[in-house]
Amino acid sequence: MFKLLVTKSLFCFVVILILFQQGTCSEIFEKSENPLFDQTKIAFTSGMIRTSAQVVEHPLAVIMTQLQKSGPQSSLKNLTKFYAKVPHELYRGFIPACGTFAINNIYRFPIMYMLPSVLPESVSKIGTVASLAAVDTMVMLPLNAMTTKMITGGLNMRETLSPDLFHGFSTVYARQFAAWGTFIPAYYYFKGVAQDLNPDGLGFGSFLGIGSGIGTCYTAAVLPFDKTRTRILQKGAIDKSFVMAAKRIIAEEGWRGFYTGWRVDLPKAILFNTFHTLALHRTDMILKEKGYR
């Protein structure tokens, strides 16, 4: 079932990416005198497309979260057998997960392009990473907590509403800092390599290659924070801080425990990093054509 799920996810994502690459939504990019407005229109389109992709991506996130929750007591094979009997359970937490991607894909691109132009050059990169991580955390923390509690506790949205939705701020911030600190330099590095290899222009295969490189780096850097975040945000969590959760993971599973579920996370990371790469490249091209960059 897992291989079939990944195959379907890849197919649907490839269709979405090809449509995006071919400029299906290009009619919304009309000439404007305000570059920030143009970036915001692009971001809204990306947010809608990214949210629709949750139909195929969310089941992978559910399986990975369950693996991270259960640790060595569970296995990918057992989980796929379970979800094969109750496939609707793969969409627990779907609504708050969609809300997360609908919101954060709207503000991310404008921030990425606006901050480097207003911050001093010496701190522009680290400042952009820190700012994106902070905004992400404030927006994502309650939605992440709600999604994780619904997946791990089998609860509905009303039952997950509680003050502890804002618990784990430092852990989620560390996770987002690692994510952006990995994505931004990896994006420019792998895109530069692809442009050197393809001086006549980047095709879909190039974007998939860039996304694969970024996705591999992303999984290696971010998965330990994902594991710790799940342990803190899950229903009935014992650990209340990043340090406590990390110590328990090491004691119970060893250092390899931080990479529980990597076989699920890696294809998911490749998919969404390929999307972000293509979206950023299109944004760059559009803004350059209009003389904003």
Number of C-alpha atoms within 10 A of each C-alpha: 12 18 10 9 15 18 13 14 23 18 13 15 22 17 12 17 25 14 12 19 19 10 13 11 14 14 7 12 16 10 9 10 10 10 18 17 13 22 24 19 17 24 24 19 21 24 23 16 19 23 19 16 21 20 14 19 25 20 24 21 23 23 23 23 26 20 22 28 25 13 19 12 7 13 15 17 10 10 16 18 13 12 16 14 9 10 12 10 17 18 20 23 27 20 14 20 22 21 16 21 21 21 18 18 23 20 18 18 22 19 18 17 18 15 17 16 10 9 13 11 11 8 11 15 18 15 16 21 23 19 17 24 23 19 16 21 24 14 15 25 21 24 22 24 29 29 28 30 26 23 25 21 15 15 17 15 15 8 12 20 13 11 8 12 17 17 16 21 19 14 24 28 22 19 23 24 22 19 21 20 21 20 22 15 13 20 20 14 14 20 22 13 12 19 13 12 12 12 8 8 10 16 11 15 10 20 23 20 16 25 28 21 20 28 26 18 18 24 22 16 18 21 22 21 22 24 25 28 28 25 28 26 29 24 20 11 13 13 18 14 17 19 12 14 21 22 15 16 21 13 11 11 14 12 14 10 20 22 19 25 22 19 12 20 24 18 21 23 22 24 22 20 24 27 26 21 21 23 21 19 16 17 19 15 13 18 17 11 10 14 9 13 11
